[in-house]
Amino acid sequence: MISNLRRAVRLPQPRTRGVDLSHPARSPLGSAVVNCVVYEDGVRQRGDHPADEAIRRVRESGSGFVWIGLHEPSETEFAGIVELFGLHPLAVEDAVYARQRPKLEQYDGSLFTVFKTVRYVEHDQLTDTSEVVDTGEIMVFTGADFVITVRHGGHGSLGPLREQLESEPEQLAIGPSAVLHAIADLVVDDYLDAVAAVQDDIDDVESEVFAAVRGGRGAGRIYQLKRELLELKHAVAPLDRPLQALAARSTPFVDLRITTYFRDVADHLDRVIEQITSFDELLNSILQAHLAQVTVAQNEDMRRISAWVAILAVPTMVCGIYGMNFTYMPEKNWTFGYPLVVCVTLLLCWAIHRGFKRNGWL
């Protein structure tokens, strides 16, 4: 696959300086390019610039950086970007084909970071097949004078984040690492929102289970919630090590002024991970409680059935005795013999029923 990708994009050796930026094939085109903006001293420069002109302008001035945003690019659409910025083929393959775990990788000339985005899926009622969380991906290439974001999935738009950063030019003036931090902070904030919404679902399921609702329908909802929680955990937990690395002072292309902010994001992520772990333990307890309730309900049903069987055994026995057709049967030739036997039978059934009722079996 990597060799095919090399041929498709004709990757050179990674490089950041001395590139021939005038080659038309290196100007990325296509619907995948969402935005291409030049920032100088934290201020967005006017006008729309093709990627080659934007990076030429930044490198000629020796200040500022370029932020290019793409959404689900194909190999062809990404080819110009790859050549223009000298991106590593392994990182390019991950960015094009997605489905990656959160990670941080360092290459010559750039950092490659993968974030899993999470969105809570609204639903009126949790069912056995409800989708609770939807995941996507944001890949970020961070260099000395550029940021390239590649987004996969229908959510996680970076437009509002870009507007927020542009309202804080002093932060954006720090450089590409400020954008990387803002994306990490946005992703983790979405985790917090999703976890809070999932907690509401868990509270609803817990309330239903302990409301003594009969039947085993709740088990399916609990298992579905555990599966969705597992998907959330797979998106969140692997991001801990990359954030710890970004918070370190030795990470290339990360300004020292940003490392403190990354530590704050890492702390928030740790809180999310702890909540997910506690949710999983709570769901296990809820499931055990539900199964215990189902078992108790089944035992109560068996006691009721057994009690009624014991009551019906009395008339069955009497009818069986009188059905043997012996010549000399008790009270057989007496006028009131039949009513007496019926009354005695009903009296015995009532006495047994009362006894079971007193003991809680009925």
C-alpha positions, -999 to 999 in steps of 0.1 A, spaced: 0 0 0 28 24 9 46 18 -24 14 25 -43 9 57 -24 45 67 -32 39 62 -69 5 80 -67 19 112 -50 56 109 -62 69 117 -28 104 133 -26 126 131 5 110 153 33 122 189 31 110 223 42 133 248 26 145 254 -10 114 239 -26 104 249 -61 70 264 -51 61 275 -86 53 240 -100 15 240 -107 11 204 -98 21 212 -62 -8 235 -57 -35 213 -42 -69 215 -58 -102 198 -53 -132 199 -30 -112 185 -1 -95 218 6 -117 237 31 -94 267 38 -59 280 32 -50 310 54 -18 330 61 -13 343 97 14 369 105 18 380 142 -14 362 150 -35 382 125 -52 366 95 -40 381 62 -66 392 37 -74 373 5 -75 337 -5 -42 322 -13 -33 289 -31 -11 267 -9 20 273 -30 16 311 -29 8 311 8 39 291 19 61 312 -5 48 344 11 55 331 47 90 318 39 100 349 20 89 371 49 104 347 75 75 351 98 40 337 103 26 304 92 0 288 69 -30 269 81 -45 245 55 -77 226 63 -89 195 44 -118 172 47 -115 136 37 -90 142 9 -82 115 -17 -47 106 -27 -49 128 -58 -62 158 -39 -35 153 -12 -6 148 -37 1 186 -41 2 191 -4 26 162 1 51 175 -24 48 211 -13 55 204 24 76 173 21 53 151 43 64 116 53 47 88 33 37 69 64 20 99 79 4 106 45 -10 71 43 -26 74 78 -41 108 69 -57 96 37 -70 62 49 -78 73 85 -91 47 110 -61 53 133 -56 53 170 -47 86 187 -9 90 184 20 114 181 48 107 156 78 128 148 93 130 113 119 152 97 103 186 92 70 179 110 50 164 138 20 141 130 -8 140 155 -40 119 154 -70 128 174 -103 108 177 -133 131 177 -164 121 196 -200 134 193 -229 123 215 -258 111 193 -291 124 206 -320 99 211 -354 100 226 -350 67 244 -321 43 248 -328 10 230 -309 -22 224 -296 -7 191 -292 30 200 -261 47 188 -248 67 217 -215 81 205 -202 88 170 -165 90 163 -143 107 137 -107 117 133 -86 149 130 -50 145 117 -26 174 123 7 180 105 26 206 124 58 222 111 79 253 117 57 275 94 26 254 86 -3 235 101 -22 210 80 -55 196 94 -71 166 78 -106 159 91 -126 126 87 -162 122 97 -193 144 96 -186 163 128 -156 180 144 -156 211 122 -127 234 129 -144 266 116 -156 279 150 -122 271 165 -105 291 138 -127 321 145 -120 318 182 -83 317 177 -84 347 154 -101 366 182 -70 360 203 -41 371 181 -16 371 210 -21 333 214 -21 326 176 11 346 173 29 319 191 28 298 159 16 264 147 18 248 181 -9 272 194 -32 257 167 -22 222 177 -31 230 214 -64 245 204 -74 214 185 -64 192 214 -83 213 238 -114 213 216 -113 175 212 -110 169 249 -138 194 257 -160 174 233 -150 143 253 -162 160 285 -195 169 269 -200 133 256 -192 118 290 -217 141 307 -244 131 282 -236 94 286 -239 98 324 -275 109 319 -282 77 299 -266 56 327 -287 74 353 -319 66 333 -310 30 330 -301 28 366 -335 43 376 -354 18 354 -335 -12 368 -341 -2 405 -377 7 398 -384 -31 399 -397 -32 364 -404 -69 356 -388 -86 326 -354 -89 310 -356 -61 285 -332 -38 304 -302 -62 298 -301 -53 261 -299 -16 269 -272 -21 294 -251 -42 270 -256 -16 243 -245 12 266 -214 -8 276 -205 -13 239 -208 24 232 -188 32 263 -161 8 251 -160 27 218 -156 60 237 -128 45 258 -109 34 227 -111 70 213 -101 86 246 -76 65 265 -48 62 238 -46 100 236 -30 102 271 6 94 260 6 119 231 -6 147 253 20 138 279 47 140 251 33 173 239 35 187 274 72 178 276 98 205 269 117 184 244 90 180 217 101 196 183 79 223 167 61 229 201 68 263 216 78 262 253 51 287 261 25 261 250 37 231 270 19 244 301 -14 245 282 -9 210 270 -5 198 306 -38 214 314 -54 195 285 -38 163 297 -53 168 332 -88 172 316 -82 140 296 -72 121 328 -105 132 343 -124 119 313 -106 85 315 -114 82 352 -151 89 345 -152 63 318 -136 38 341 -161 45 368 -190 43 343 -179 9 332 -177 -3 368 -211 12 375 -227 -5 345 -213 -38 357 -230 -33 390 -262 -22 373 -261 -53 351 -255 -76 381 -284 -59 400 -307 -64 370 -298 -100 367 -304 -105 404 -338 -89 401 -347 -112 372 -336 -142 392 -357 -131 422 -387 -125 399 -383 -160 384 -381 -175 419 -413 -157 429 -431 -170 398 -420 -205 406 -433 -202 442 -467 -190 429 -469 -219 404 -459 -244 431 -485 -230 455 -513 -233 429 -501 -269 421 -504 -278 458 -539 -263 460 -551 -281 428 -536 -314 441 -565 -317 467 -594 -319 442 -573 -339 419 -567 -365 447 -604 -366 457 -615 -370 421 -590 -397 416 -602 -416 446 -638 -415 437 -630 -423 401 -618 -458 410 -654 -472 409 -653 -493 440 -686 -507 452 -682 -495 488 -672 -459 488 -676 -435 517 -710 -418 517 -716 -431 482 -753 -439 488 -760 -410 510 -781 -381 496 -758 -354 509 -726 -374 502 -716 -355 470 -722 -320 484 -702 -330 515 -672 -341 495 -673 -310 474 -675 -288 505 -647 -306 523 -625 -303 491 -632 -266 488 -625 -261 525 -591 -278 522 -582 -258 491 -591 -225 510 -571 -235 540 -540 -243 519 -545 -210 499 -547 -191 532 -515 -207 544 -496 -199 513 -510 -163 514 -498 -158 549 -463 -170 540 -460 -147 510 -462 -174 483 -493 -159 468 
